[in-house]
Structure formats: structure tokens, C-alpha cells
């Protein structure tokens, strides 16, 4: 939570600074942006315990996706539709091309006595997210803008486990996630020089996490849903963009974004082919990564 308080502290400092600015809009009434690029890194992992109390052992199984990358696409809209009131929305998608997967099982607490390890790949799947919200323009003058928003978002991942070595040619296990919930977002921009400005945004999301997985080669489990995960968590996203106006209504930009999402304890339910359901504790789910993109902004 200290991260959150620091982020809002920075935003408050920017508000104080902006009071010295005179009025003329640095942000246009309506802006439509498109971007594309390379998802440079996406790391994702979850862990379960041996029982519902988080014991026997405290980490029974841990699955990690590392350096998952692919092609990134995004579109967003920001519209100051009436007086100081604004709406915004965005959608992005990553088509996964590569990544590594590690599966570890343990026989004792604290990742001791490993009983299984498997190294695999992920060369397909996708991640998508969308959000929509409404906001209020606090500042929008010739040097600085500040607009807070609140709304709702949903982010999903469709991840796979495959074996490119050929040892398990029919391995095609999958894991599908959904992070959804309300968010608060602060967007800001500051003029650097003539048509050049620096823009950024920070988003905090309170999420409900749901996931389902399919161990396609294990006949003792049901298919296509072998297990499910449920937990509560939060997400932090931060983006910075350097924007240059080619004309008053067309701009190009380069962007860097970082995100960090995680849950607390939750529930893992395993569905056996006999019809029985086993439950244990989901210790955590954690995801972080960054992307570098470029795009164009159309405004009016």
C-alpha cells in the first residue's frame, strides 16, 4: 500500500505546481490514439499449498511463465464531452509468440525436497484488457493537465504449456485468467517545448481474480477444466509517453509502460475424473512486466 500512497502524493504535488499555470488547453477536447509494439516481458506465476490451511507443505506446486512476449496492439479514446466532465476507454491485445514455463512440485516446506521439475514453452495464446471510466478535468492549460478517472476494467490471459523438444508432442495444457474490478486512474501531461510534451498515467485496480486450467495429459483430472483458482488482489499500472505534434490535430509518440498485479490467499479446486473435488489454498498469483510501443494520436 505504500506504493499507492507515494503515487497519489506525487499526483498531489503536480496539482500544486499546476496552479501557477495560465489557461489554455494542452489537451484537446477529443483524442483517439492507436499504438503497436513489442511486449518485451511478461512474467506470471502462481503457487498452491498442500491443504486449505496452507500446510503440508506450504508450497506444494509452483508454476511460472517467464519472458512471455508477443505483438502488442492498443486503441484508446479520451473525450472531454461537457464542461469539465470527461470519459475514457481503452483496449489492448498481445498475441503471444514466445515464453518459457517452469513447473515445480515440492515434498517439504519452503521449496525443499523437490519431487518434480519440468521445463516447457509457451508459443501461443493472447492477453487482452479493456477499461472504461468517467473523470473530471482539474487542470487543462497551456503547460499542464491533470484528469482523474474512475471506472471498471477487465484483463484476461490465455496462456499455454507446450513442449517444443518433441518429448511430449501432445502436451497442450492451458491456463485462462480474468482480473476484473473497479479502478482509479490519474492522467497528466506537461509541455516541454513547443509541440513536444510528456504525458503519463497511473492506475490502481481492485480486482477479483478467477482462473481455470486444463492439464490435458493427466487422465486422473477432468477436462477441459481440471482446476480453478479464486482470489482477491490489486493491480498497479504506470505509463509514460513522449508526444510530438506534427500538426495541431496529429501527433506521434513513443511509450513505456510497467505493471504489477498480485493476489492474496485464495482457493484452488481440483476436479478429479471420479467426480470428486479437492480443495487447497492458493498461496498467491503474481504478474509483472513492461512494454515499449509507438503510435499516433488524432485529436480535435
VMD Tcl script that draws the C-alpha trace (Angstrom):
set ca {
  {0.00 0.00 0.00}
  {2.98 2.34 0.48}
  {3.41 2.36 -3.32}
  {-0.12 3.65 -3.71}
  {0.31 6.48 -1.18}
  {3.54 7.59 -2.85}
  {1.88 7.64 -6.28}
  {-1.00 9.80 -5.05}
  {1.48 12.03 -3.23}
  {3.26 12.70 -6.49}
  {-0.05 13.49 -8.14}
  {-0.89 16.00 -5.40}
  {2.47 17.70 -5.84}
  {1.75 18.08 -9.55}
  {-1.61 19.68 -8.72}
  {0.08 22.30 -6.54}
  {2.63 23.04 -9.24}
  {-0.07 23.47 -11.86}
  {-1.81 26.30 -10.01}
  {0.75 28.73 -11.39}
  {-0.22 27.99 -14.99}
  {-2.49 30.16 -17.12}
  {-5.48 28.83 -19.02}
  {-5.21 27.38 -22.49}
  {-5.78 23.74 -23.29}
  {-2.74 21.48 -23.63}
  {-5.15 18.56 -24.16}
  {-7.72 18.66 -26.97}
  {-11.44 18.02 -26.42}
  {-11.28 14.57 -28.03}
  {-8.29 12.30 -28.64}
  {-8.15 8.92 -30.34}
  {-4.86 7.04 -30.17}
  {-3.51 3.87 -31.75}
  {-0.29 2.06 -30.88}
  {1.63 -1.09 -31.66}
  {4.86 -2.60 -30.47}
  {6.62 -5.49 -28.81}
  {5.61 -6.90 -25.44}
  {9.12 -7.04 -24.06}
  {8.46 -9.03 -20.90}
  {5.55 -10.63 -19.08}
  {6.22 -12.77 -16.03}
  {3.42 -14.70 -14.35}
  {3.35 -17.31 -11.58}
  {1.09 -18.98 -9.05}
  {1.58 -21.36 -6.15}
  {-0.61 -23.70 -4.08}
  {-0.15 -25.33 -0.67}
  {-0.79 -28.93 0.35}
  {-4.04 -28.21 2.22}
  {-6.55 -25.44 2.91}
  {-4.56 -24.24 5.94}
  {-1.51 -23.55 3.79}
  {0.48 -26.51 5.13}
  {1.77 -29.99 4.18}
  {3.82 -28.36 2.60}
  {3.34 -24.57 2.47}
  {4.37 -24.64 -1.22}
  {3.27 -27.87 -2.89}
  {3.32 -26.76 -6.52}
  {4.52 -23.63 -8.31}
  {4.06 -22.74 -11.98}
  {5.99 -19.90 -13.62}
  {5.73 -18.29 -17.05}
  {8.82 -16.18 -17.83}
  {9.64 -13.67 -20.57}
  {6.35 -14.18 -22.38}
  {6.43 -11.84 -25.37}
  {4.46 -11.04 -28.48}
  {2.99 -8.33 -30.68}
  {1.14 -5.54 -28.86}
  {-1.84 -3.54 -30.21}
  {-3.79 -0.81 -28.44}
  {-6.52 1.79 -29.03}
  {-7.84 4.41 -26.61}
  {-10.27 7.32 -26.51}
  {-10.36 10.38 -24.26}
  {-13.26 12.85 -24.64}
  {-13.95 15.99 -22.64}
  {-17.64 15.93 -23.62}
  {-19.20 18.62 -21.39}
  {-17.62 21.41 -19.33}
  {-15.03 19.67 -17.14}
  {-16.51 16.17 -17.42}
  {-14.70 13.54 -19.48}
  {-14.94 9.89 -20.43}
  {-12.23 7.49 -21.49}
  {-11.84 3.94 -22.71}
  {-9.07 1.68 -23.96}
  {-8.47 -1.79 -25.35}
  {-5.21 -3.66 -25.88}
  {-4.15 -7.11 -27.00}
  {-0.91 -9.09 -27.08}
  {-0.58 -12.11 -29.38}
  {1.92 -14.40 -27.64}
  {4.87 -15.67 -29.71}
  {7.35 -16.99 -27.14}
  {7.98 -17.68 -23.48}
  {9.26 -20.31 -21.06}
  {7.34 -22.27 -18.43}
  {8.67 -23.97 -15.30}
  {6.63 -26.42 -13.20}
  {7.97 -27.43 -9.76}
  {6.49 -29.67 -7.04}
  {7.90 -29.97 -3.50}
  {7.67 -32.50 -0.68}
  {8.55 -30.18 2.23}
  {8.11 -26.57 3.34}
  {9.86 -23.57 1.80}
  {10.61 -25.17 -1.58}
  {12.68 -28.04 -0.15}
  {12.70 -31.69 -1.25}
  {11.74 -31.10 -4.90}
  {9.86 -34.11 -6.25}
  {9.21 -32.90 -9.81}
  {10.54 -30.30 -12.20}
  {9.52 -29.66 -15.80}
  {10.64 -27.02 -18.26}
  {8.35 -26.20 -21.16}
  {7.38 -23.36 -23.52}
  {4.51 -21.08 -24.44}
  {4.41 -20.08 -28.11}
  {0.73 -19.19 -28.50}
  {-2.22 -17.63 -26.75}
  {-3.00 -13.99 -26.02}
  {-3.70 -11.40 -23.36}
  {-6.33 -8.68 -23.64}
  {-7.63 -5.90 -21.43}
  {-10.22 -3.15 -21.59}
  {-11.30 -0.38 -19.30}
  {-13.90 2.38 -19.33}
  {-14.41 5.28 -16.97}
  {-15.51 8.85 -16.34}
  {-13.43 11.70 -15.00}
  {-13.22 15.39 -14.13}
  {-10.74 17.86 -15.64}
  {-8.97 19.51 -12.70}
  {-6.36 21.33 -14.81}
  {-6.00 21.81 -18.55}
  {-3.97 24.88 -19.52}
  {-1.12 25.74 -21.85}
  {1.52 23.98 -19.74}
  {-0.15 21.26 -17.70}
  {-3.16 18.94 -17.47}
  {-4.46 16.69 -14.71}
  {-7.54 14.46 -15.04}
  {-8.58 11.76 -12.53}
  {-10.89 8.94 -13.64}
  {-12.83 6.12 -12.02}
  {-14.34 3.12 -13.78}
  {-14.26 -0.61 -14.38}
  {-11.76 -2.87 -16.13}
  {-11.17 -6.48 -17.13}
  {-7.88 -8.11 -18.07}
  {-7.63 -11.70 -19.32}
  {-4.76 -14.04 -20.19}
  {-4.88 -17.20 -22.30}
  {-1.60 -18.99 -21.55}
  {-0.37 -22.40 -22.69}
  {2.15 -25.07 -21.78}
  {3.67 -26.91 -24.76}
  {6.79 -28.98 -25.33}
  {8.86 -27.84 -28.31}
  {11.52 -30.52 -27.70}
  {9.22 -33.25 -29.05}
  {9.35 -35.39 -25.92}
  {5.65 -34.69 -25.20}
  {4.25 -33.78 -28.64}
  {0.60 -33.84 -27.48}
  {1.18 -31.57 -24.47}
  {-1.27 -28.66 -24.81}
  {-2.19 -27.58 -21.29}
  {-3.83 -24.18 -20.83}
  {-4.49 -21.58 -18.15}
  {-7.12 -18.86 -18.60}
  {-7.29 -15.90 -16.19}
  {-9.58 -12.94 -15.54}
  {-8.67 -9.91 -13.40}
  {-11.70 -7.62 -13.11}
  {-12.85 -4.80 -10.88}
  {-13.08 -1.04 -10.29}
  {-10.14 1.29 -10.89}
  {-8.97 4.83 -10.21}
  {-6.68 6.47 -12.76}
  {-4.79 9.77 -12.94}
  {-3.61 11.13 -16.29}
  {-1.33 14.12 -16.66}
  {0.71 15.95 -19.30}
  {3.27 18.74 -19.23}
  {4.63 20.86 -22.07}
  {8.37 20.54 -22.68}
  {8.98 22.62 -25.80}
  {6.61 23.91 -28.50}
  {4.93 20.79 -29.94}
  {6.68 18.40 -27.53}
  {5.09 17.22 -24.29}
  {5.48 14.46 -21.71}
  {2.35 12.56 -20.66}
  {1.79 9.85 -18.10}
  {-0.82 7.93 -16.19}
  {-1.08 5.81 -13.05}
  {-3.87 3.28 -12.45}
  {-4.83 1.35 -9.33}
  {-7.30 -1.54 -9.78}
  {-9.01 -3.55 -7.04}
  {-9.51 -6.93 -8.67}
  {-11.41 -10.15 -8.32}
  {-9.25 -12.94 -9.75}
  {-10.69 -16.06 -11.39}
  {-8.82 -18.68 -13.41}
  {-9.28 -22.15 -14.86}
  {-6.70 -24.61 -16.08}
  {-6.56 -27.83 -18.09}
  {-3.84 -30.45 -17.56}
  {-4.60 -32.12 -20.88}
  {-2.30 -35.16 -20.46}
  {-3.37 -36.16 -16.93}
  {-6.26 -38.61 -17.21}
  {-6.97 -38.52 -13.46}
  {-8.30 -34.95 -13.89}
  {-11.41 -33.69 -15.64}
  {-11.22 -31.85 -18.98}
  {-11.40 -29.17 -20.22}
  {-11.48 -27.75 -16.68}
  {-9.06 -29.59 -14.40}
  {-8.82 -26.92 -11.68}
  {-9.96 -23.38 -10.83}
  {-8.48 -20.52 -8.84}
  {-10.30 -17.73 -6.98}
  {-8.74 -14.83 -5.02}
  {-8.83 -11.07 -4.47}
  {-5.99 -8.77 -5.39}
  {-4.91 -5.48 -6.87}
  {-3.06 -4.10 -9.89}
  {-0.77 -1.12 -10.47}
  {-0.08 0.24 -13.96}
  {2.13 3.18 -14.91}
  {2.82 4.59 -18.38}
  {4.95 7.42 -19.75}
  {4.67 8.87 -23.28}
  {6.79 11.39 -25.16}
  {4.44 13.10 -27.65}
  {5.25 15.35 -30.60}
  {2.56 17.23 -32.54}
  {3.22 17.10 -36.28}
  {0.13 19.26 -36.85}
  {-2.41 20.69 -34.36}
  {-4.51 17.53 -34.83}
  {-1.94 14.77 -35.46}
  {0.78 13.63 -33.07}
  {3.20 10.71 -32.82}
  {4.55 9.23 -29.62}
  {6.77 6.64 -28.00}
  {5.63 4.92 -24.81}
  {6.99 2.82 -21.95}
  {4.66 1.02 -19.55}
  {5.16 -1.08 -16.41}
  {2.59 -3.15 -14.48}
  {2.47 -5.18 -11.27}
  {-0.57 -7.31 -10.36}
  {-0.92 -9.73 -7.44}
  {-3.42 -11.51 -5.21}
  {-3.56 -12.62 -1.61}
  {-4.51 -16.12 -0.47}
  {-7.36 -17.80 -2.32}
  {-8.81 -21.20 -3.16}
  {-7.60 -23.91 -5.56}
  {-10.20 -26.51 -6.56}
  {-9.06 -29.66 -8.34}
  {-11.67 -31.63 -10.33}
  {-10.93 -35.36 -10.48}
  {-12.23 -37.68 -13.19}
  {-14.04 -39.66 -10.46}
  {-16.26 -36.62 -9.81}
  {-14.54 -35.72 -6.53}
  {-13.36 -32.17 -5.85}
  {-10.22 -31.50 -3.80}
  {-9.59 -28.08 -2.28}
  {-6.36 -26.47 -1.13}
  {-5.01 -22.98 -0.54}
  {-3.96 -20.79 -3.42}
  {-0.93 -19.01 -1.95}
  {-0.65 -16.22 -4.46}
  {-0.82 -15.14 -8.07}
  {1.75 -12.62 -9.30}
  {2.22 -10.87 -12.62}
  {4.56 -8.11 -13.75}
  {6.10 -6.85 -16.95}
  {6.62 -3.95 -19.30}
  {6.08 -2.93 -22.91}
  {7.62 -0.44 -25.31}
  {5.33 0.88 -28.05}
  {4.86 3.69 -30.52}
  {1.73 5.20 -32.02}
  {-0.30 8.08 -33.38}
  {-2.85 10.41 -31.76}
  {-5.73 12.04 -33.68}
  {-7.33 14.97 -31.88}
  {-9.90 17.71 -32.31}
}
mol new
graphics top color blue
foreach p $ca { graphics top sphere $p radius 0.5 }
foreach p [lrange $ca 0 end-1] q [lrange $ca 1 end] { graphics top cylinder $p $q radius 0.2 }
display resetview
